Amino acid sequence: MVVVDTETLPPELRAIWEDIVEAEELIQRLEEEIEKTMNRIREIASEALKGYIEWKWVKNKIGVKYWYWYYRWREDNKLKSKYLGLEIPEWVRRGLENKREWRFLVKRLKELQRAYYMAMRLRREGHQKISLASVYARMRL
C-alpha cells in the first residue's frame, strides 16, 4: 500500500485520497463477508430440501377424504412424491429451514457482490460517477 502524507495534499485531493483509502477498507470487508457467506451456503446446500411439501387430500375406499403431508421433488424431469403422514417429520422441518436460509444467503451474496463491484469501480474511477454512500446503501450494513 502506498503511504501518502495527506497534510501536504490540497483539500480536494485529500478528500479523494481519503475516499480511496475508505474504498480499500470497504473492499477488504466485502471480500471477507462474501467468503463467509459462500462458506455458509456450501454448508447448508446439501442439507436444504430440494423440493416442497404439500398438504394433499386422499380418498379411502368408501370415498372419505383424509388429509396428509407429502414431500414432492423433481428427479430426472419426473415429479416424485413421498408420503409423510399427518405430522411433518423433523428432517423435513430442518430441510425447509435450510432452504429458507439458503435463499436468503444467495440474495445477500448478490447484494454483497454488487456492492463489491461498486466499491471496485469507486477505487478505479474516483468519485466522478459513484459515491461511498451508494455502496453502503447497497450493502445495507
C-alpha positions as CSV (number, residue, x, y, z in Angstrom):
1,M,0.0,0.0,0.0
2,V,1.2,3.5,-0.8
3,V,1.9,5.8,2.1
4,V,0.9,9.4,1.4
5,D,1.3,12.4,3.7
6,T,-2.2,13.8,3.5
7,E,-1.3,17.0,5.3
8,T,0.7,18.2,2.2
9,L,-2.1,17.5,-0.2
10,P,-4.6,20.2,-1.3
11,P,-8.1,19.7,0.3
12,E,-9.8,18.4,-2.8
13,L,-7.0,15.8,-3.4
14,R,-7.1,14.9,0.3
15,A,-10.8,14.1,0.1
16,I,-10.3,11.9,-2.9
17,W,-7.4,10.1,-1.2
18,E,-9.5,9.5,1.9
19,D,-12.3,8.1,-0.3
20,I,-9.9,5.8,-2.0
21,V,-8.5,4.5,1.4
22,E,-12.0,4.1,2.7
23,A,-12.9,2.2,-0.5
24,E,-9.9,-0.1,0.0
25,E,-11.1,-0.9,3.6
26,L,-14.6,-1.5,2.3
27,I,-13.4,-3.8,-0.4
28,Q,-11.5,-5.9,2.1
29,R,-14.5,-6.1,4.4
30,L,-16.7,-7.1,1.5
31,E,-14.3,-9.8,0.4
32,E,-14.4,-11.3,3.9
33,E,-18.2,-11.1,4.1
34,I,-18.5,-12.7,0.6
35,E,-16.2,-15.5,1.6
36,K,-18.1,-16.1,4.9
37,T,-21.4,-16.1,3.1
38,M,-20.1,-18.6,0.4
39,N,-18.9,-21.0,3.1
40,R,-22.3,-20.9,4.8
41,I,-24.0,-21.6,1.5
42,R,-21.8,-24.6,0.9
43,E,-22.5,-25.9,4.4
44,I,-26.3,-25.9,4.1
45,A,-26.7,-26.6,0.4
46,S,-26.5,-30.4,0.9
47,E,-29.0,-30.2,3.8
48,A,-31.5,-28.0,2.1
49,L,-34.7,-29.5,0.9
50,K,-34.7,-29.9,-2.9
51,G,-38.5,-29.9,-3.3
52,Y,-41.5,-28.8,-1.4
53,I,-44.2,-30.2,0.9
54,E,-47.8,-30.3,0.1
55,W,-51.0,-30.8,2.2
56,K,-52.9,-33.2,0.0
57,W,-56.2,-35.0,0.4
58,V,-56.7,-38.6,-0.4
59,K,-59.9,-40.6,-0.6
60,N,-60.2,-44.0,1.0
61,K,-62.2,-46.9,-0.5
62,I,-65.5,-45.6,0.7
63,G,-64.9,-42.0,-0.5
64,V,-64.0,-40.3,2.7
65,K,-61.3,-37.6,2.4
66,Y,-58.2,-37.7,4.6
67,W,-55.5,-35.0,4.6
68,Y,-51.8,-35.9,4.6
69,W,-48.4,-34.3,4.1
70,Y,-46.4,-35.2,1.0
71,Y,-42.9,-34.3,0.1
72,R,-42.6,-33.6,-3.6
73,W,-39.5,-33.0,-5.8
74,R,-38.2,-33.4,-9.3
75,E,-35.8,-36.0,-10.4
76,D,-34.8,-36.7,-14.0
77,N,-37.7,-34.4,-15.1
78,K,-40.2,-36.6,-13.2
79,L,-42.2,-35.4,-10.3
80,K,-41.5,-37.7,-7.3
81,S,-43.6,-37.9,-4.2
82,K,-43.1,-39.3,-0.7
83,Y,-45.8,-39.8,1.9
84,L,-45.1,-38.0,5.2
85,G,-48.2,-38.6,7.2
86,L,-50.2,-36.3,9.4
87,E,-47.2,-34.7,11.1
88,I,-44.2,-33.2,9.3
89,P,-41.1,-35.1,10.3
90,E,-38.1,-33.2,11.8
91,W,-35.8,-33.9,8.9
92,V,-38.3,-32.1,6.6
93,R,-38.6,-29.1,9.0
94,R,-34.8,-28.8,9.1
95,G,-34.6,-29.1,5.3
96,L,-37.2,-26.3,4.9
97,E,-35.4,-24.1,7.3
98,N,-32.1,-24.7,5.5
99,K,-33.8,-24.0,2.2
100,R,-35.1,-20.6,3.5
101,E,-31.7,-19.7,4.9
102,W,-30.0,-20.8,1.6
103,R,-32.4,-18.5,-0.4
104,F,-31.7,-15.6,2.0
105,L,-27.9,-16.2,1.8
106,V,-28.0,-16.3,-2.1
107,K,-29.8,-13.0,-2.1
108,R,-27.4,-11.5,0.4
109,L,-24.4,-12.7,-1.7
110,K,-25.8,-11.0,-4.8
111,E,-26.1,-7.7,-2.8
112,L,-22.6,-8.1,-1.5
113,Q,-21.2,-8.8,-5.0
114,R,-23.0,-5.7,-6.3
115,A,-21.6,-3.6,-3.5
116,Y,-18.1,-5.1,-4.1
117,Y,-18.2,-4.2,-7.8
118,M,-19.4,-0.7,-7.0
119,A,-16.5,-0.2,-4.5
120,M,-14.0,-1.5,-7.0
121,R,-15.4,1.0,-9.6
122,L,-15.1,3.7,-7.0
123,R,-11.5,2.8,-6.3
124,R,-10.8,2.8,-10.0
125,E,-12.7,5.9,-11.1
126,G,-12.6,8.1,-8.0
127,H,-15.8,9.9,-7.1
128,Q,-16.8,11.0,-10.6
129,K,-19.8,8.6,-11.0
130,I,-20.2,6.8,-7.7
131,S,-20.1,7.6,-4.0
132,L,-19.3,5.6,-0.9
133,A,-22.7,6.4,0.4
134,S,-24.3,4.5,-2.5
135,V,-22.0,1.5,-1.8
136,Y,-23.0,1.4,1.8
137,A,-26.7,1.8,0.9
138,R,-26.3,-1.2,-1.4
139,M,-24.7,-3.3,1.4
140,R,-27.3,-2.3,4.0
141,L,-24.8,-2.5,6.8
